[in-house]
Amino acid sequence: MKSTIFTMACALLALYSCNSEQVDTTPEVPSTDTLAVDTVAQAAETTPLLGEAVNIMIGTKNYEETIQFYQTLGWHVEDSSSTPWKWSAMYDGSMSLTINEDTMNYMGPAYHSEDAVNVYKTLKAINVSPQMELKRENGDAWFNVYFAPDSLGFVVINEPKAPKKDIQVADIVFNPTKKFDFPNPKAGIFQEYALAVENVDSSLVYYTALGFESQGIHEEGVPYRYTIGYDGQLTLGLHETKGMWHGELFTYSGHGINENDSLAAEMRANNYAVEALEFGGQVLPGNYMFTDPAGNIFFLTTDFSGMKK
C-alpha cells in the first residue's frame, strides 16, 4: 500500500464538517493513530480485495448536464458509447468517473476485477450477498451490485482494467518546503469518499472485511467519531455525523482558498448549486459543497499545496 497522510486528511474533513447481513467476524481495530500503510513499495504488492481498479460511478437522468458539471470541475472525457446505454468515462489525473444515463440517480464506487467470480464467492462466504446480479447474453457473470448496511452501493465488474497511475491524498507525504502540483488543475486532488454512518464501529467491521485498512477511530477533539480506511485504490471515510450531514460526499482537496473561491464563482455562473460550508455558525473560507445534476454532493476543501509526493 501507499504512504499516507490519513491523520491530516480526516482531521481536516472532520473540522470542516464540524439490507445485507452484518459480517460475523470482528476484526481488530487499532486504537492509536498509527499509519495504515508505510511505503510506496508496499502499495505495488497489494491488490484490493474488490478489484484492481476503481472509479466513481454516477447514474443520472440528466446525462449531458452531469458530464458538463464534472468538466467544469476539471475532468475530461476519455471514452464514451451508447452501448449498452449512454455512458462516458472521465478522468482528471486523480480519480476516474463513469457517467451513466439512467432512469434513476445514484453514485458509488465501481471496481473492475480480473478475478470477479472468485471475489463474488469470497464476499458470499463472509455474508456479503449481492442485491443484483447481471449476466451477459451468454450467461457469464457481468457485474454484481451490493449495498452495505449503511446503504452505500458498490459494484464489482467482471472485467479486467488496468489501474490508473493517479495521485490521491493517500499517495503523498507532507513536505512543507515544496509546493505540490495538483493533478486536477481546477478541483485539486481526491481526498476521500466520505459516508455518514450510524455507528462507526459496526461500519468499520464491514469495510475491514472488504479489505479496507483503518488507522483507528478518532474520538477526541473532533465534532464526531470517524475513521478513514484505504484498500490500495479507494480512500473511504466513515463519519458518525449525528445529523451534521447526511449521505455521501465525493471529497476533493483544492488548491487553496482563492482558487476554491474562483471555482465556486464559476460554478455559480454556470447555475450549479453552491453552498459555502459553515461550522459552529461561521463560514469556513474556501470550503464548498457543489450539487451535481444527479443530486450528488461534491465537497471541496482547502489548501493541500504544502504536500509533496
C-alpha positions in Angstrom: 0.0 0.0 0.0 0.9 3.6 -0.3 2.4 6.1 2.2 -0.4 8.2 3.7 -1.4 11.3 5.5 -4.7 10.0 6.6 -4.5 11.7 10.0 -4.2 15.1 8.4 -6.8 14.5 5.7 -9.5 13.2 8.0 -8.8 15.7 10.7 -9.4 18.5 8.2 -12.6 17.0 6.9 -13.9 16.5 10.5 -13.2 20.1 11.3 -14.9 21.3 8.2 -17.9 19.0 8.6 -17.9 20.2 12.4 -30.0 -4.5 3.9 -27.1 -7.0 3.5 -26.2 -9.1 6.6 -23.6 -8.0 9.0 -20.2 -9.7 8.8 -19.9 -12.1 11.7 -16.1 -11.7 12.3 -15.0 -8.7 14.3 -11.5 -7.5 13.1 -9.0 -6.0 15.5 -9.4 -2.2 15.3 -6.3 -0.2 16.1 -6.7 2.2 19.0 -3.8 4.5 18.1 -3.1 6.9 15.2 -0.6 4.5 13.5 -0.4 4.8 9.8 -2.4 2.2 7.8 0.4 1.9 5.3 4.1 2.7 5.4 5.8 2.7 2.0 5.0 3.1 -1.7 6.8 -0.3 -2.3 4.1 -1.9 -0.2 1.4 -0.4 -2.5 2.8 -2.2 -5.5 2.4 -5.5 -3.8 -1.2 -5.0 -2.7 -4.3 -5.8 -4.8 -7.5 -4.7 -3.3 -9.9 -7.5 -2.5 -12.7 -6.0 -4.6 -10.7 -5.4 -7.7 -7.6 -3.9 -9.3 -9.1 -0.7 -10.5 -11.9 1.6 -9.1 -13.9 4.5 -10.4 -16.8 6.5 -9.1 -19.9 5.5 -11.0 -22.7 8.1 -11.3 -26.1 7.3 -12.7 -28.1 10.3 -13.8 -31.3 11.3 -15.5 -29.5 14.4 -16.7 -26.7 12.8 -18.7 -25.3 15.7 -20.7 -25.7 18.2 -17.8 -23.8 15.9 -15.4 -20.9 15.5 -17.8 -20.7 19.3 -18.2 -20.7 19.7 -14.4 -17.6 17.5 -14.0 -15.9 19.1 -17.0 -16.3 22.4 -15.2 -14.6 20.9 -12.2 -11.6 19.7 -14.3 -12.5 16.3 -15.7 -12.2 15.4 -19.3 -14.0 12.7 -21.3 -11.7 9.8 -22.2 -14.2 7.5 -23.8 -18.0 7.2 -24.4 -20.6 5.0 -26.1 -24.3 4.5 -26.5 -24.0 0.7 -25.9 -25.5 -0.9 -23.9 -26.6 2.5 -22.7 -25.2 6.0 -22.9 -22.0 6.3 -20.8 -18.9 8.4 -20.6 -15.6 7.6 -18.9 -14.0 10.7 -17.4 -10.6 11.3 -15.8 -8.8 14.2 -14.1 -5.5 12.7 -13.0 -6.7 11.8 -9.6 -10.0 9.8 -9.8 -11.9 8.2 -12.7 -15.6 8.7 -13.2 -18.2 6.8 -15.2 -21.3 8.7 -16.0 -24.3 6.5 -17.0 -27.6 7.8 -18.4 -30.2 6.0 -16.3 -33.8 6.3 -15.1 -32.6 6.9 -11.6 -29.8 8.9 -9.9 -27.1 7.2 -7.9 -23.4 7.4 -7.0 -20.9 4.8 -5.7 -17.6 3.0 -6.2 -17.3 0.6 -9.1 -14.4 -2.0 -9.0 -13.1 -3.8 -12.0 -11.7 -7.3 -11.3 -10.0 -9.9 -13.5 -11.0 -12.5 -10.9 -14.5 -11.2 -10.2 -16.1 -14.7 -9.9 -13.8 -15.5 -7.0 -14.5 -12.1 -5.5 -18.2 -12.8 -5.6 -17.6 -16.2 -3.8 -15.3 -14.6 -1.2 -17.9 -11.9 -0.4 -20.7 -14.5 -0.1 -18.5 -16.5 2.2 -18.4 -13.5 4.6 -22.2 -13.0 4.3 -22.0 -10.1 1.8 -24.6 -11.0 -0.8 -25.4 -9.0 -4.0 -28.7 -7.3 -4.3 -28.4 -7.5 -8.1 -26.6 -10.0 -10.3 -26.4 -9.1 -14.0 -25.2 -11.6 -16.6 -24.0 -11.2 -20.2 -26.1 -12.7 -23.1 -24.0 -15.9 -23.0 -24.8 -16.4 -19.3 -21.5 -15.3 -17.9 -21.4 -13.1 -14.8 -21.2 -9.4 -15.8 -21.4 -7.4 -12.6 -22.8 -7.6 -9.1 -24.4 -4.7 -7.2 -24.0 -4.7 -3.4 -25.4 -2.4 -0.7 -23.6 -2.0 2.6 -25.5 -1.8 5.9 -25.0 2.0 5.8 -26.7 2.0 2.4 -23.6 2.6 0.3 -24.0 0.9 -3.1 -20.9 -0.5 -4.8 -20.3 -2.6 -7.9 -17.8 -5.4 -8.7 -17.5 -5.7 -12.5 -16.3 -9.0 -14.1 -13.9 -7.2 -16.5 -10.2 -6.5 -16.0 -9.0 -3.0 -16.2 -5.5 -1.6 -15.5 -5.5 0.9 -12.6 -4.7 4.5 -13.4 -1.4 5.9 -12.3 -3.3 8.7 -10.5 -2.3 10.7 -7.5 -4.6 11.0 -4.4 -4.1 12.4 -0.9 -3.4 8.9 0.3 -0.3 8.8 -2.1 1.5 11.8 -0.7 3.5 12.7 2.3 3.7 16.1 3.9 6.6 18.3 2.9 6.2 22.0 4.0 9.1 23.2 1.9 7.9 22.2 -1.6 4.7 23.1 -3.5 2.6 20.2 -4.7 1.5 20.1 -8.3 -2.2 19.2 -8.2 -3.4 16.5 -10.7 -6.6 18.3 -11.3 -5.9 22.0 -12.3 -9.3 23.2 -11.0 -10.5 20.9 -8.2 -7.2 19.7 -6.8 -6.8 16.2 -5.6 -9.1 13.3 -4.5 -9.2 13.2 -0.7 -11.9 10.6 0.2 -15.3 9.1 -0.5 -17.0 10.1 2.8 -20.0 8.3 4.2 -22.3 9.4 7.1 -22.9 6.3 9.1 -25.0 5.4 12.2 -22.2 3.6 14.0 -18.5 3.8 13.1 -17.7 0.5 14.9 -20.1 -1.7 13.0 -19.4 0.0 9.7 -15.7 -0.5 10.2 -16.2 -4.2 10.8 -18.0 -4.4 7.4 -15.4 -2.5 5.4 -12.4 -4.1 7.1 -13.8 -7.4 5.8 -13.9 -5.9 2.4 -10.2 -5.1 2.5 -10.0 -1.6 3.9 -7.4 -0.9 6.5 -8.1 1.7 9.1 -5.7 3.8 11.2 -8.2 3.7 14.1 -11.2 5.5 15.3 -10.9 9.2 16.2 -12.9 10.1 19.3 -11.4 13.1 21.0 -11.0 16.7 19.8 -13.3 16.3 16.8 -17.0 17.1 16.3 -17.9 13.4 15.9 -16.4 9.9 15.8 -14.8 8.9 12.4 -12.3 6.7 10.8 -10.5 6.5 7.4 -10.0 3.3 5.5 -7.9 2.6 2.5 -7.7 -0.6 0.3 -5.0 0.5 -2.1 -7.4 2.0 -4.6 -10.0 4.0 -2.7 -9.9 6.1 0.4 -13.2 5.7 2.4 -14.2 7.9 5.3 -16.8 6.7 7.8 -18.2 9.6 9.8 -20.7 9.2 12.7 -22.1 12.6 12.0 -25.1 12.6 14.3 -27.1 14.5 11.7 -24.4 17.2 11.0 -24.6 16.0 7.4 -26.1 13.0 5.6 -25.4 10.7 2.8 -22.2 10.6 0.7 -19.6 13.3 -0.1 -17.3 12.9 -3.1 -14.4 14.9 -1.5 -11.5 16.8 -3.1 -8.8 19.0 -1.6 -8.5 22.2 -3.5 -5.5 24.4 -4.4 -6.3 27.0 -1.8 -8.9 29.5 -0.6 -8.5 31.9 -3.5 -8.6 29.2 -6.1 -11.6 27.5 -4.5 -13.4 30.8 -4.3 -12.8 31.3 -8.0 -14.1 27.8 -8.9 -17.2 28.4 -6.7 -17.8 31.6 -8.6 -17.5 29.7 -11.9 -19.9 27.0 -10.7 -22.4 29.7 -9.7 -22.1 31.4 -13.0 -23.0 28.1 -14.7 -26.1 27.9 -12.4 -24.9 24.9 -10.3 -26.0 24.7 -6.7 -23.1 26.0 -4.5 -23.2 26.1 -0.7 -20.4 27.6 1.4 -19.6 25.3 4.4 -20.3 26.5 7.9 -19.2 25.1 11.2 -20.1 26.5 14.6 -22.0 29.3 13.0 -19.1 30.5 10.9 -18.4 30.2 7.2 -15.2 28.2 6.6 -13.2 30.1 3.9 -12.7 28.2 0.7 -14.9 25.2 1.6 -17.8 24.5 -0.6 -20.5 21.9 -1.4 -21.5 21.6 -5.1 -24.6 19.6 -6.0 -24.3 17.9 -9.4 -27.3 17.5 -11.7 -27.9 14.0 -10.3 -28.2 15.4 -6.8 -24.8 14.2 -5.6 -22.6 16.3 -3.3 -19.1 17.2 -4.4 -17.2 18.6 -1.4 -14.3 20.9 -2.0 -11.9 21.5 1.0 -9.0 23.9 1.2 -5.3 24.0 0.6 -3.0 20.9 0.3 -0.4 22.8 -1.7 2.2 22.1 1.1 2.3 18.4 0.2 4.7 16.7 -2.0 4.7 13.1 -3.2 
